[in-house]
Amino acid sequence: MNAYAPILVLGALAAAFAVGSVAMAALTGPKRYNRAKLDAYECGIEPTPQPEGGGRFPIKYYLTAMLFIVFDIEIVFLYPWAVSFDSLGIFGLVEMVLFIATVFVAYAYVWRRGGLEWD
C-alpha cells in the first residue's frame, strides 16, 4: 500500500483541483442570463425545431461511430500483440489473423452500407 500512496495523493489533489475550479467559477463568475445564452447552440446556426420525441437520425451517424469504435479497438489490441509477438509464437499469429478477419467483416459491413462515402 505504501507504493500506491503517491498515486492516491496525486489523484486526490487532481480531484480537489477539478472540483474547486468548478465551484469557484460558479461562485465568482458573472450571472447575466438572456434568451440567446439559454438557447441550444448549433455551431453558430440558428437552432432548428425538433419534433416531439427527438426525430430520427440518418444511419450515417451510427455507421461513423461504429467504424471509429471498431478500428479504435483493433488498434488497442494490435499494440500489445506487436510488442509480445516473439513470445507468442504461431498461436499468437493465428489468433491475430482470426481477430483481423473478424474486424474485416465489420469493415465490409460499413463499406457496404455506405459509411465510407463522405458526401
Backbone hydrogen bonds in HBPLUS format (Angstrom, degrees):
<---DONOR---> <-ACCEPTOR-->    atom                        ^
c    i                          cat <-CA-CA->   ^        H-A-AA   ^      H-
h    n   atom  resd res      DA  || num        DHA   H-A  angle D-A-AA Bond
n    s   type  num  typ     dist DA aas  dist angle  dist       angle   num
A0004-TYR N   A0001-MET O   3.14 MM   3  5.38 138.4  2.32 103.0 114.0     1
A0008-LEU N   A0004-TYR O   2.97 MM   4  6.23 161.1  2.01 159.1 164.8     2
A0009-VAL N   A0005-ALA O   2.92 MM   4  6.09 159.9  1.96 155.4 161.0     3
A0010-LEU N   A0006-PRO O   2.96 MM   4  6.06 160.2  2.00 142.4 147.8     4
A0011-GLY N   A0007-ILE O   2.91 MM   4  6.11 155.7  1.97 146.4 153.4     5
A0012-ALA N   A0008-LEU O   2.89 MM   4  6.09 155.4  1.95 145.6 152.4     6
A0013-LEU N   A0009-VAL O   2.90 MM   4  6.14 156.7  1.95 149.9 156.2     7
A0014-ALA N   A0010-LEU O   2.95 MM   4  6.13 158.2  2.00 146.9 152.8     8
A0015-ALA N   A0011-GLY O   2.96 MM   4  6.15 161.9  1.99 148.8 153.5     9
A0016-ALA N   A0012-ALA O   2.91 MM   4  6.05 158.5  1.96 146.4 152.7    10
A0017-PHE N   A0013-LEU O   2.90 MM   4  6.06 156.4  1.95 147.0 153.5    11
A0018-ALA N   A0014-ALA O   2.98 MM   4  6.18 159.4  2.02 148.2 153.6    12
A0019-VAL N   A0015-ALA O   2.95 MM   4  6.12 173.4  1.96 154.9 156.7    13
A0020-GLY N   A0016-ALA O   2.83 MM   4  5.78 156.8  1.89 143.3 151.1    14
A0021-SER N   A0017-PHE O   2.87 MM   4  5.92 153.0  1.95 144.0 150.9    15
A0022-VAL N   A0018-ALA O   3.15 MM   4  6.37 163.1  2.18 149.9 153.6    16
A0023-ALA N   A0019-VAL O   2.98 MM   4  6.13 161.4  2.01 149.0 154.7    17
A0024-MET N   A0020-GLY O   2.89 MM   4  5.98 162.7  1.92 148.5 153.3    18
A0025-ALA N   A0021-SER O   3.01 MM   4  6.10 156.6  2.07 144.5 150.9    19
A0026-ALA N   A0022-VAL O   3.04 MM   4  6.22 152.8  2.12 144.3 151.5    20
A0027-LEU N   A0023-ALA O   2.98 MM   4  6.21 148.3  2.09 145.7 154.6    21
A0028-THR N   A0024-MET O   2.87 MM   4  5.88 165.3  1.90 153.4 157.0    22
A0029-GLY N   A0025-ALA O   2.97 MM   4  5.26 142.0  2.11 132.8 139.9    23
A0038-LEU N   A0034-ASN O   3.20 MM   4  6.43 143.2  2.34 149.3 159.4    24
A0045-ILE N   A0042-GLU O   3.06 MM   3  5.44 164.5  2.09 117.6 121.9    25
A0054-GLY N   A0051-PRO O   3.05 MM   3  5.65 150.8  2.14 141.0 139.9    26
A0061-TYR N   A0058-PRO O   3.33 MM   3  6.18 148.2  2.44 119.8 123.7    27
A0063-LEU N   A0059-ILE O   2.95 MM   4  6.21 158.1  2.00 156.7 164.0    28
A0064-THR N   A0060-LYS O   2.90 MM   4  5.98 158.9  1.95 148.4 153.5    29
A0065-ALA N   A0061-TYR O   3.10 MM   4  6.29 160.6  2.14 143.4 148.8    30
A0066-MET N   A0062-TYR O   2.87 MM   4  6.01 158.3  1.92 145.2 151.7    31
A0067-LEU N   A0063-LEU O   2.86 MM   4  5.97 156.1  1.92 145.0 151.7    32
A0068-PHE N   A0064-THR O   3.00 MM   4  6.20 160.4  2.03 149.0 153.8    33
A0069-ILE N   A0065-ALA O   2.98 MM   4  6.20 165.3  2.00 150.8 154.7    34
A0070-VAL N   A0066-MET O   2.88 MM   4  6.01 164.6  1.91 151.7 156.1    35
A0071-PHE N   A0067-LEU O   3.14 MM   4  6.28 172.3  2.15 151.2 153.0    36
A0072-ASP N   A0068-PHE O   2.87 MM   4  5.87 145.9  1.98 146.3 156.8    37
A0073-ILE N   A0069-ILE O   2.95 MM   4  6.02 163.7  1.97 149.8 153.4    38
A0074-GLU N   A0070-VAL O   3.03 MM   4  6.22 149.1  2.13 139.3 148.6    39
A0075-ILE N   A0071-PHE O   3.10 MM   4  6.20 160.0  2.14 140.0 143.9    40
A0076-VAL N   A0072-ASP O   3.07 MM   4  6.30 154.7  2.14 144.6 151.9    41
A0077-PHE N   A0073-ILE O   3.12 MM   4  6.38 147.0  2.23 145.8 153.1    42
A0078-LEU N   A0074-GLU O   2.94 MM   4  6.13 137.4  2.12 143.6 156.4    43
A0079-TYR N   A0075-ILE O   3.25 MM   4  6.35 157.4  2.31 155.5 156.0    44
A0082-ALA N   A0078-LEU O   2.88 MM   4  6.02 156.5  1.94 151.2 157.2    45
A0083-VAL N   A0079-TYR O   3.07 MM   4  6.34 151.1  2.16 150.5 158.4    46
A0084-SER N   A0080-PRO O   3.11 MM   4  6.28 156.5  2.16 146.6 151.5    47
A0088-LEU N   A0084-SER O   3.28 MM   4  6.45 135.7  2.49 148.0 159.7    48
A0088-LEU N   A0085-PHE O   3.29 MM   3  5.36 137.5  2.48  98.4 109.7    49
A0093-LEU N   A0089-GLY O   3.33 MM   4  6.66 150.7  2.42 141.9 150.1    50
A0094-VAL N   A0090-ILE O   2.95 MM   4  6.18 162.8  1.98 153.2 156.7    51
A0095-GLU N   A0091-PHE O   2.99 MM   4  6.18 165.4  2.01 151.7 155.9    52
A0096-MET N   A0092-GLY O   3.04 MM   4  6.13 154.1  2.11 141.1 147.8    53
A0097-VAL N   A0093-LEU O   2.99 MM   4  6.22 150.6  2.08 146.0 154.1    54
A0098-LEU N   A0094-VAL O   3.02 MM   4  6.31 157.4  2.07 150.5 156.2    55
A0099-PHE N   A0095-GLU O   2.94 MM   4  6.19 152.0  2.02 143.0 151.2    56
A0100-ILE N   A0096-MET O   2.88 MM   4  6.03 164.3  1.90 150.0 153.6    57
A0101-ALA N   A0097-VAL O   2.95 MM   4  6.07 148.9  2.05 141.9 150.7    58
A0102-THR N   A0098-LEU O   3.02 MM   4  6.25 151.2  2.11 142.7 149.9    59
A0103-VAL N   A0099-PHE O   2.98 MM   4  6.30 155.0  2.04 147.8 154.9    60
A0104-PHE N   A0100-ILE O   2.85 MM   4  6.02 145.8  1.97 141.3 151.0    61
A0105-VAL N   A0101-ALA O   3.16 MM   4  6.47 139.9  2.32 140.1 149.2    62
A0105-VAL N   A0102-THR O   3.22 MM   3  5.25 128.5  2.50  94.6 107.2    63
A0107-TYR N   A0103-VAL O   2.95 MM   4  6.28 156.2  2.01 149.0 156.3    64
A0108-ALA N   A0104-PHE O   2.82 MM   4  6.01 157.6  1.87 149.2 154.6    65
A0109-TYR N   A0105-VAL O   3.01 MM   4  6.23 151.0  2.10 143.5 151.3    66
A0110-VAL N   A0106-ALA O   3.02 MM   4  6.32 163.1  2.05 152.0 155.5    67
A0111-TRP N   A0107-TYR O   2.93 MM   4  6.10 158.8  1.97 149.6 156.1    68
A0112-ARG N   A0108-ALA O   2.87 MM   4  5.96 157.5  1.92 144.7 151.0    69
A0113-ARG N   A0109-TYR O   2.96 MM   4  6.18 148.3  2.06 146.9 155.2    70
A0115-GLY N   A0110-VAL O   2.87 MM   5  5.15 161.5  1.90 162.8 156.8    71
A0114-GLY N   A0111-TRP O   3.20 MM   3  5.26 158.0  2.25 102.2 108.7    72
A0117-GLU N   A0114-GLY O   3.45 MM   3  5.58 168.7  2.47 106.2 109.2    73
